[in-house]
Amino acid sequence: MKLPSLLLTATLALCASAQADWMDDYSEILESYVTPSGVKYAALKKNSKDTAKLKSVTAAIAKEKTPSDNNEKLSFYINAYNAWMLDKALAKYPGKGVLEGDADFFKKKTITVAGKKMSFDHLENGIIRKQFSEPRIHFAVNCASGGCPPLISEPFRGKTLDAQLTAVTRAFINSENGVKTSGKTIRVSKIFEWYAEDFGKLIPFLNRYRKSRIPLNSKIVFKHYDWNFNEAK
């Protein structure tokens, strides 16, 4: 009578081990090739061992079961987006960016996550935004572009997710790429226009994370978005 429970325990242990393997590999790639100024695409592309390791990460994500815990689930989806984006960006490198010659890049079903074929657009908007209603994810998912909040050099993890999301949000909002102040005008990333419904009243949202507060009567201007690769300088 104990056999089913033993089988269940063994199955869960195998799943946990498989996830640990790809997370370890993904962590090593991020630590090796992601810097505060961008991604070392050229170095990664030259290293056949690590490009194969990245392929094994996306292959594992394609077969991974979605976690049941809410934070683990959101972490999984963010990592899935970023790992697949790194893989697809690497395939296009050394072009100008992921949209070069492919205006529908984000809408094509070119990635597989937890057994489901989908697009980057669906993963971000149809799953992450729809299921979690968490505005800080906009500073965690990375589109391999200069206008995007930086990719961080570690995976997102359920146990540290809240602190990680706060850290990336604070870092972007206090950077000139995210918010640049000039007198009574603030120039902000197009992200705040594209996803305006997620942020509510923008200036109060920004002030939650700003080191220096922005006057509520400031004029808001949206900056041009840089779609060139976020390559390390």
Secondary structure, 3 states (H helix, E strand, C coil): CCHHHHHHHHHHHHHHHHHHHHHHHHHHHHHHHEECCEECHHHHHHCHHHHHHHHHHHHHHHHCCCCCCHHHHHHHHHHHHHHHHHHHHHHHCCCCCCCCCCCCCCCCCCEEECCEEECHHHHHHHHHHHHHCCHHHHHCCCCCECCCCCCCCCCCCHHHHHHHHHHHHHHHHCCCCCEEEECCEEEECCHHHHCHHHHCCHHHHHHCCCCCCCCCCCEEEECCCCCCECECC
